[in-house]
Amino acid sequence: MGKSKRNKGGRGGGGADDQLDGGSDADSVTSMSTGLSDIQPAQTTEHVSSQEFVLDKYIDALDEKRGSTREEALGALIDAFESFVLLGLVENKYVTLLSQLTNSIKKGSTKEMCLACRCIGLLAITLGAGSSSHEIMDEAHPQLLRVLQTWPDTPKMISALDCLAVVTFVGATDLAETKLSLKAIWDVIHPKSGSNVGIARKPKPPLLAAAVSAWAFLLTTVGSSRRNTDSWKEPITFLCSLLEAEDRALRIAAGEALALCFELKLLDVSSSDEADVDSDARETSGSKHQLFLNMQALKAKISGLVYSLSMEAGGRGADKKNLNDQRDLFQRISDFIKSGECPEESLRISGKNGILRVTSWRESIQLNYMKRFLGRGFLKHSQDNNLLHEIFDIKIDRTENMSTTEKKMFRSEEEKGRALKLNKERRLAQLDHSSWTRIGNSQESKIFIGNYVTSLIIRLSRSARM
């Protein structure tokens, strides 16, 4: 994600433990639990101050000794993060809040730890891409990895997986950081490849499905150019085996991950997969040919399983309510494998013109994961959170709540902006045309051509990053 900078701040972190004392703070937190939601968003200083006052009470409650009080406060914070985009209220408090949340992960009950993980993820989404979310990722990463070693506590591990995926997605600034989280998640999916090889572990289907979804969500940030086909052979083969699992939710998660692998061309053998040029030529050619055959066979097997699942008659999986979802998903995957056409989906998020569109498996996986993690807060964040606007193609009608006069003024400014843009493009086109007519064999012409090509490359590279 992006690297925008935000100011850090806080009132000093406070530790928390699970000791019970004689006093009870739960009632006071409960009475506050709807306080922030009752305050309607407004531009006035009074309302903003009221929101900040209520938020501070939630944060203060995380320092209390009573575990139930901290759980109440975490629930209230989650409700607040879902109800509002609290960027202006938390960007100067996130250091303190993060310290308290990591303490809850370290010392809290299972419920408190799960709530804290969700709260950390929502905090990162609220702050958006930048130095603040990168710091959140750095601080949370060690604690989340520790939780992922607490087998077989499925609820804690699922919460840690979701949090790890979200904070890495928002906060990671390079591929190396993303790979660390991808490996940690894969060690949950396929423990034999992890560090604790001597311990026999077999994740339960809900945990395995959650881990596959988290892994695929992070994989969407890895471009198709960042690949080595041979290194993807083992994970893709294992994902293929999950298509034959009994659990339908697990089959669906594996199917989405494999569709993304096809879209990123991770099964394609290309010249970039060749061995080092100093290797024996025959050995290189033979190993590459064998890899090509293996991947072709794997593609054929996946295609066959995908087609079968798209036509399944029912009765195989325990979760029969998802049968239609499975058929629809695998039919779309089957069509994609055959034709290469990516799925398209539109989601109305506000008014007449508030539309979110996805046109690839990458975007579809990101959308589904964000919708699930944000829960009821997805609609609010898709409308007001710049992070989601950076991720997805969202068209918002800014005039929806304006008066007739305000709409006329807004549209007039839009028309002026469009006219200025068109005039600028027209002038550039005329300049390019007049310049090209002067092209000859002179040194000046050669310099012009070089500068023109350089500027064109820069423009194209910028477009590719958007």
C-alpha positions as CSV (number, residue, x, y, z in Angstrom):
1,M,0.0,0.0,0.0
2,G,1.0,3.7,0.1
3,K,3.6,5.4,2.2
4,S,1.8,8.5,3.3
5,K,3.0,9.9,6.7
6,R,0.9,10.5,9.7
7,N,1.9,12.0,13.1
8,K,2.3,9.7,16.0
9,G,1.1,10.5,19.5
10,G,-0.5,9.2,22.6
11,R,-1.0,9.6,26.3
12,G,1.3,6.8,27.3
13,G,0.4,3.1,27.1
14,G,-1.0,1.3,30.2
15,G,-0.6,-2.4,30.9
16,A,-3.5,-4.7,31.8
17,D,-3.9,-8.0,33.5
18,D,-6.7,-10.4,34.2
19,Q,-6.9,-9.9,38.0
20,L,-10.3,-9.3,39.4
21,D,-10.7,-6.6,42.1
22,G,-13.6,-5.5,44.3
23,G,-14.6,-2.6,42.2
24,S,-16.7,-2.9,39.0
25,D,-16.2,-0.7,36.0
26,A,-18.3,-2.8,33.6
27,D,-21.5,-0.9,34.3
28,S,-19.9,2.4,33.4
29,V,-18.5,1.0,30.1
30,T,-21.8,-0.6,29.3
31,S,-23.5,2.7,29.8
32,M,-21.0,4.3,27.4
33,S,-21.2,1.5,24.8
34,T,-23.7,3.3,22.6
35,G,-22.5,6.8,23.5
36,L,-20.4,7.3,20.4
37,S,-23.1,5.8,18.1
38,D,-25.7,8.2,19.5
39,I,-23.6,11.2,18.6
40,Q,-24.3,12.0,14.9
41,P,-21.4,13.1,12.7
42,A,-21.2,16.9,12.5
43,Q,-18.8,19.7,11.6
44,T,-19.3,21.5,14.9
45,T,-16.5,21.5,17.5
46,E,-19.0,20.5,20.2
47,H,-19.9,17.2,18.6
48,V,-16.4,16.3,17.7
49,S,-15.3,17.0,21.3
50,S,-18.1,14.8,22.6
51,Q,-17.0,12.0,20.3
52,E,-13.4,12.3,21.5
53,F,-14.5,12.4,25.1
54,V,-16.5,9.1,24.7
55,L,-13.6,7.5,22.8
56,D,-11.1,8.5,25.5
57,K,-13.4,6.7,28.1
58,Y,-13.2,3.5,26.1
59,I,-9.4,3.8,25.8
60,D,-9.1,4.5,29.6
61,A,-11.2,1.4,30.4
62,L,-8.6,-0.8,28.7
63,D,-6.3,0.0,31.6
64,E,-8.8,-1.5,34.2
65,K,-7.8,-4.7,36.0
66,R,-11.1,-6.4,35.6
67,G,-11.1,-8.5,32.4
68,S,-14.8,-8.1,31.8
69,T,-14.4,-4.3,31.8
70,R,-11.7,-4.5,29.2
71,E,-13.9,-6.8,27.1
72,E,-16.8,-4.3,27.3
73,A,-14.5,-1.5,26.3
74,L,-13.2,-3.4,23.3
75,G,-16.7,-4.3,22.2
76,A,-17.6,-0.6,22.4
77,L,-14.5,0.4,20.4
78,I,-15.3,-2.1,17.7
79,D,-18.8,-0.7,17.5
80,A,-17.3,2.8,17.2
81,F,-14.9,1.8,14.5
82,E,-17.7,0.2,12.5
83,S,-20.1,3.1,12.9
84,F,-17.7,5.9,12.0
85,V,-14.4,6.5,10.1
86,L,-12.6,7.8,13.2
87,L,-9.4,8.9,11.5
88,G,-9.4,12.4,13.0
89,L,-9.9,11.1,16.5
90,V,-7.4,8.2,16.6
91,E,-4.5,9.3,14.5
92,N,-3.0,11.1,17.6
93,K,-4.0,8.3,20.0
94,Y,-3.1,5.2,18.1
95,V,0.2,4.6,19.9
96,T,-1.5,4.4,23.3
97,L,-4.4,2.4,21.9
98,L,-2.0,-0.1,20.1
99,S,0.0,-0.6,23.3
100,Q,-3.2,-1.5,25.2
101,L,-4.5,-3.8,22.5
102,T,-1.2,-5.7,22.3
103,N,-1.4,-6.1,26.1
104,S,-4.9,-7.6,25.7
105,I,-3.5,-10.1,23.2
106,K,-0.6,-11.0,25.6
107,K,-2.6,-11.3,28.9
108,G,-6.3,-11.4,28.1
109,S,-8.8,-14.2,27.9
110,T,-9.6,-15.8,24.6
111,K,-12.6,-13.5,24.2
112,E,-10.5,-10.4,25.0
113,M,-7.7,-11.5,22.7
114,C,-10.1,-12.0,19.8
115,L,-11.7,-8.6,20.3
116,A,-8.3,-7.0,20.5
117,C,-7.2,-8.6,17.2
118,R,-10.3,-7.3,15.5
119,C,-9.8,-3.8,17.0
120,I,-6.2,-3.7,15.8
121,G,-7.3,-4.6,12.3
122,L,-10.0,-1.9,12.3
123,L,-7.5,0.6,13.6
124,A,-5.2,-0.1,10.7
125,I,-8.0,0.2,8.2
126,T,-9.1,3.5,9.8
127,L,-5.6,5.0,9.6
128,G,-5.0,3.8,6.1
129,A,-1.7,3.1,4.3
130,G,1.3,5.0,5.7
131,S,3.8,5.0,8.5
132,S,1.2,4.7,11.3
133,S,-0.2,1.4,9.9
134,H,3.3,0.2,9.2
135,E,4.1,0.7,12.9
136,I,0.9,-1.2,13.8
137,M,2.1,-4.1,11.7
138,D,5.5,-4.1,13.3
139,E,4.2,-4.0,16.8
140,A,1.4,-6.6,16.3
141,H,3.4,-9.1,14.2
142,P,5.3,-10.8,17.0
143,Q,2.2,-11.1,19.2
144,L,0.1,-12.5,16.4
145,L,2.8,-15.1,15.4
146,R,2.9,-16.2,19.1
147,V,-0.9,-16.8,19.0
148,L,-0.5,-18.8,15.8
149,Q,1.6,-21.3,17.9
150,T,-1.2,-21.9,20.4
151,W,-2.6,-25.0,18.8
152,P,-5.4,-26.1,18.8
153,D,-7.2,-23.0,20.0
154,T,-9.2,-22.4,16.8
155,P,-11.0,-19.1,17.7
156,K,-7.8,-17.4,18.8
157,M,-5.9,-18.5,15.7
158,I,-8.7,-17.4,13.3
159,S,-8.7,-14.0,14.9
160,A,-4.9,-13.7,14.7
161,L,-4.9,-14.8,11.1
162,D,-7.5,-12.2,10.1
163,C,-5.6,-9.5,12.0
164,L,-2.3,-10.5,10.5
165,A,-3.7,-10.5,7.0
166,V,-5.3,-7.0,7.4
167,V,-2.4,-5.2,9.1
168,T,0.0,-6.6,6.5
169,F,-2.2,-5.7,3.6
170,V,-2.6,-2.1,4.9
171,G,0.8,-1.6,6.5
172,A,3.4,-3.6,4.5
173,T,5.7,-1.4,2.4
174,D,7.7,-4.0,0.5
175,L,7.4,-7.6,-0.7
176,A,9.7,-9.0,2.0
177,E,7.3,-7.9,4.7
178,T,4.4,-9.5,2.9
179,K,6.3,-12.7,2.4
180,L,6.9,-13.0,6.2
181,S,3.2,-13.0,6.8
182,L,2.4,-15.3,3.8
183,K,4.9,-17.8,5.2
184,A,3.4,-17.6,8.8
185,I,-0.1,-18.2,7.4
186,W,1.1,-21.0,5.1
187,D,2.7,-22.7,8.1
188,V,-0.9,-22.9,9.6
189,I,-2.3,-24.3,6.3
190,H,0.4,-26.9,5.7
191,P,2.3,-27.4,9.1
192,K,4.7,-29.9,7.6
193,S,6.4,-27.1,5.8
194,G,6.8,-25.0,9.0
195,S,9.4,-24.9,11.7
196,N,7.8,-27.4,14.0
197,V,8.0,-30.3,11.7
198,G,8.2,-32.8,14.5
199,I,4.8,-32.0,15.9
200,A,1.9,-33.7,14.2
201,R,-0.7,-31.0,13.6
202,K,-3.8,-31.1,11.5
203,P,-5.9,-27.9,11.4
204,K,-9.7,-28.2,11.6
205,P,-11.7,-27.2,8.5
206,P,-12.8,-23.8,9.9
207,L,-9.3,-22.9,10.8
208,L,-7.9,-24.2,7.5
209,A,-10.6,-22.3,5.5
210,A,-9.8,-19.1,7.3
211,A,-6.1,-19.5,6.8
212,V,-6.5,-20.2,3.0
213,S,-8.7,-17.1,2.7
214,A,-6.1,-14.9,4.6
215,W,-3.3,-16.3,2.5
216,A,-5.2,-15.6,-0.8
217,F,-6.0,-12.1,0.4
218,L,-2.4,-11.3,0.9
219,L,-1.4,-13.0,-2.3
220,T,-3.5,-10.4,-4.1
221,T,-0.7,-7.8,-3.3
222,V,2.0,-9.9,-5.0
223,G,2.2,-9.1,-8.7
224,S,2.4,-11.7,-11.4
225,S,5.9,-10.5,-12.2
226,R,7.1,-11.4,-8.6
227,R,7.0,-15.1,-9.2
228,N,9.1,-18.2,-9.7
229,T,6.9,-21.1,-11.0
230,D,8.9,-23.8,-9.4
231,S,8.4,-22.2,-5.9
232,W,4.6,-22.2,-6.4
233,K,4.3,-25.8,-7.4
234,E,4.0,-27.2,-3.8
235,P,1.4,-24.7,-2.5
236,I,-0.7,-25.0,-5.6
237,T,-0.6,-28.8,-5.5
238,F,-1.7,-28.7,-1.8
239,L,-4.6,-26.2,-2.6
240,C,-5.6,-28.5,-5.4
241,S,-5.9,-31.4,-2.8
242,L,-8.3,-29.2,-0.7
243,L,-10.8,-29.2,-3.6
244,E,-11.5,-32.8,-2.6
245,A,-12.0,-32.0,1.1
246,E,-15.4,-32.8,2.7
247,D,-15.9,-29.3,4.1
248,R,-17.7,-27.1,1.5
249,A,-16.4,-23.8,3.0
250,L,-12.9,-25.1,2.7
251,R,-13.4,-26.1,-1.0
252,I,-14.7,-22.6,-1.7
253,A,-11.7,-20.9,-0.1
254,A,-9.3,-23.2,-2.0
255,G,-11.2,-22.5,-5.2
256,E,-10.8,-18.7,-4.9
257,A,-7.1,-19.1,-4.1
258,L,-6.5,-21.2,-7.1
259,A,-8.5,-18.8,-9.4
260,L,-6.1,-16.1,-8.2
261,C,-3.1,-18.3,-8.9
262,F,-4.4,-18.8,-12.5
263,E,-4.9,-15.0,-12.8
264,L,-1.4,-14.3,-11.6
265,K,-0.1,-16.9,-14.0
266,L,1.7,-18.8,-11.2
267,L,1.2,-22.1,-13.1
268,D,2.8,-20.8,-16.3
269,V,6.3,-21.8,-17.1
270,S,8.3,-19.1,-18.8
271,S,11.8,-18.2,-19.7
272,S,12.2,-16.4,-16.4
273,D,12.0,-19.8,-14.6
274,E,15.2,-21.1,-16.2
275,A,18.1,-22.1,-14.0
276,D,21.3,-20.2,-13.7
277,V,23.1,-19.6,-17.0
278,D,26.2,-21.4,-15.6
279,S,24.3,-24.6,-15.1
280,D,24.6,-27.5,-17.5
281,A,22.4,-26.7,-20.5
282,R,20.9,-30.2,-20.8
283,E,20.0,-30.4,-17.1
284,T,18.4,-26.9,-17.3
285,S,16.4,-27.8,-20.4
286,G,15.3,-31.1,-18.9
287,S,14.3,-29.7,-15.5
288,K,12.3,-26.9,-17.2
289,H,10.6,-29.4,-19.5
290,Q,9.6,-31.6,-16.6
291,L,8.3,-28.5,-14.7
292,F,6.3,-27.6,-17.7
293,L,4.8,-31.2,-17.9
294,N,4.0,-31.1,-14.1
295,M,2.3,-27.8,-14.3
296,Q,0.2,-28.9,-17.4
297,A,-0.9,-32.0,-15.5
298,L,-1.7,-29.9,-12.4
299,K,-3.7,-27.4,-14.6
300,A,-5.7,-30.3,-16.1
301,K,-6.4,-31.8,-12.7
302,I,-7.6,-28.5,-11.3
303,S,-9.8,-27.9,-14.3
304,G,-11.4,-31.3,-13.9
305,L,-12.1,-30.8,-10.2
306,V,-13.4,-27.3,-10.7
307,Y,-15.9,-28.5,-13.4
308,S,-17.1,-31.3,-11.1
309,L,-17.7,-29.0,-8.2
310,S,-19.6,-26.6,-10.5
311,M,-22.0,-29.5,-11.3
312,E,-22.2,-31.1,-7.9
313,A,-25.6,-32.6,-7.1
314,G,-25.4,-32.1,-3.3
315,G,-25.1,-34.4,-0.3
316,R,-21.3,-34.4,-0.2
317,G,-20.6,-31.5,2.1
318,A,-22.0,-31.1,5.6
319,D,-22.9,-27.4,4.9
320,K,-25.6,-27.9,2.3
321,K,-26.7,-24.2,2.5
322,N,-23.6,-23.2,0.6
323,L,-24.2,-25.6,-2.3
324,N,-25.5,-22.9,-4.6
325,D,-22.6,-20.6,-3.7
326,Q,-20.2,-23.4,-4.5
327,R,-21.8,-24.2,-7.9
328,D,-21.8,-20.5,-8.8
329,L,-18.2,-19.9,-7.8
330,F,-16.8,-22.9,-9.5
331,Q,-18.8,-22.3,-12.7
332,R,-17.2,-18.8,-12.8
333,I,-13.8,-20.3,-12.2
334,S,-14.3,-22.9,-14.9
335,D,-15.3,-20.2,-17.4
336,F,-12.3,-18.2,-16.4
337,I,-9.9,-21.1,-16.9
338,K,-11.4,-21.8,-20.3
339,S,-11.8,-18.3,-21.7
340,G,-9.6,-16.1,-19.5
341,E,-12.5,-13.7,-18.9
342,C,-12.3,-12.2,-15.4
343,P,-15.5,-12.0,-13.3
344,E,-17.2,-8.6,-12.9
345,E,-19.3,-7.5,-10.0
346,S,-21.0,-4.2,-9.0
347,L,-22.1,-3.2,-5.6
348,R,-24.2,-0.2,-4.8
349,I,-22.9,1.6,-1.7
350,S,-24.8,4.9,-1.7
351,G,-27.5,6.8,-3.6
352,K,-27.9,6.5,-7.4
353,N,-24.3,6.8,-8.4
354,G,-22.4,5.2,-5.5
355,I,-21.1,2.1,-7.2
356,L,-18.2,-0.1,-6.4
357,R,-16.9,-2.3,-9.2
358,V,-14.5,-5.2,-9.3
359,T,-13.3,-6.7,-12.6
360,S,-10.7,-9.4,-11.5
361,W,-10.3,-12.3,-9.1
362,R,-7.7,-10.1,-7.2
363,E,-10.3,-7.4,-6.6
364,S,-13.1,-9.9,-5.9
365,I,-11.0,-11.6,-3.1
366,Q,-10.1,-8.2,-1.6
367,L,-13.7,-7.1,-1.7
368,N,-15.0,-10.3,0.0
369,Y,-12.3,-10.2,2.7
370,M,-12.9,-6.6,3.5
371,K,-16.7,-7.1,3.6
372,R,-16.3,-9.9,6.0
373,F,-13.8,-8.2,8.2
374,L,-15.6,-4.9,8.4
375,G,-19.0,-6.5,8.9
376,R,-21.7,-3.9,9.2
377,G,-19.0,-1.2,9.0
378,F,-18.2,-2.0,5.3
379,L,-20.9,0.3,3.9
380,K,-19.7,3.3,6.0
381,H,-16.0,2.7,5.2
382,S,-16.6,2.2,1.5
383,Q,-18.3,5.6,1.5
384,D,-15.9,7.6,3.6
385,N,-12.6,5.7,4.0
386,N,-9.9,6.8,1.5
387,L,-8.2,3.5,1.9
388,L,-11.1,1.6,0.3
389,H,-11.3,4.3,-2.4
390,E,-7.6,3.6,-3.2
391,I,-8.2,-0.1,-3.3
392,F,-11.4,-0.3,-5.3
393,D,-13.0,1.6,-8.2
394,I,-15.7,3.5,-6.4
395,K,-17.8,6.1,-8.1
396,I,-19.6,8.4,-5.5
397,D,-22.3,11.0,-6.3
398,R,-21.0,13.9,-4.2
399,T,-24.2,15.9,-4.9
400,E,-26.6,13.4,-3.3
401,N,-27.2,15.5,-0.1
402,M,-26.7,18.9,-1.6
403,S,-29.3,21.6,-2.2
404,T,-30.3,22.5,-5.8
405,T,-28.1,25.6,-5.7
406,E,-25.1,23.7,-4.2
407,K,-25.5,21.0,-6.9
408,K,-25.4,23.7,-9.7
409,M,-22.3,25.2,-8.2
410,F,-20.6,21.8,-7.8
411,R,-21.4,20.7,-11.3
412,S,-20.3,24.0,-12.7
413,E,-16.9,23.6,-11.0
414,E,-16.7,20.0,-12.4
415,E,-17.4,21.3,-15.9
416,K,-14.7,23.9,-15.6
417,G,-12.2,21.3,-14.4
418,R,-13.1,19.0,-17.3
419,A,-12.8,21.9,-19.8
420,L,-9.3,22.8,-18.4
421,K,-8.2,19.2,-18.6
422,L,-9.4,18.9,-22.2
423,N,-7.7,22.2,-23.2
424,K,-4.5,21.0,-21.6
425,E,-4.6,17.7,-23.5
426,R,-5.4,19.5,-26.7
427,R,-2.4,21.8,-26.3
428,L,-0.1,18.9,-25.5
429,A,-1.4,17.0,-28.6
430,Q,-0.8,20.1,-30.8
431,L,2.7,20.5,-29.3
432,D,3.5,16.9,-30.0
433,H,2.2,17.2,-33.6
434,S,4.2,20.3,-34.3
435,S,7.3,18.8,-32.8
436,W,7.0,15.6,-34.8
437,T,6.7,17.6,-38.0
438,R,10.2,19.0,-37.4
439,I,11.8,15.6,-36.9
440,G,14.7,15.0,-39.2
441,N,18.1,13.6,-38.9
442,S,19.5,16.4,-36.8
443,Q,21.0,16.0,-33.4
444,E,18.2,18.2,-32.0
445,S,15.7,15.7,-33.3
446,K,17.4,12.8,-31.7
447,I,17.4,14.6,-28.4
448,F,13.7,15.4,-28.8
449,I,12.9,11.8,-29.6
450,G,14.8,10.5,-26.5
451,N,13.1,13.0,-24.2
452,Y,9.7,12.1,-25.7
453,V,10.2,8.4,-25.3
454,T,11.4,8.9,-21.7
455,S,8.3,10.9,-20.8
456,L,6.1,8.3,-22.4
457,I,7.7,5.5,-20.3
458,I,7.2,7.6,-17.1
459,R,3.5,8.1,-18.0
460,L,2.9,4.4,-18.7
461,S,4.7,3.3,-15.5
462,R,2.6,5.7,-13.4
463,S,-0.6,4.4,-15.0
464,A,0.5,0.8,-14.3
465,R,0.9,1.6,-10.6
466,M,-2.6,3.2,-10.3
